[in-house]
Amino acid sequence: MDFLEAALTVLREERRPLHWTVIQDLALQRRYLDPFTQRDIRKHLLAALAGASKAGTLVRPGIGVFALPDQAPSPGR
């Protein structure tokens, strides 16, 4: 599983915005990412999250926090 797909899977399963460190921890615990076969987990995960945010696949409701567009809190909530 690639880095973006791992992050998207975690966010779908958790159904709420998460800090990137939580996304990373859950992806590793659930074995979506493998530190023995995938190098520089942090670097590549952050790059994938940033790229997805720029593309509109993910939103950033806070510093270091990522969410699927339908999980982001509405303004005023």
Secondary structure, 3 states (H helix, E strand, C coil): CCHHHHHHHHHHHHCCCEEHHHHHHHHHHCCCCCCCCCCCHHHHHHHHHHHHHHHCCCEEEECCEEECHHHCCCCCC
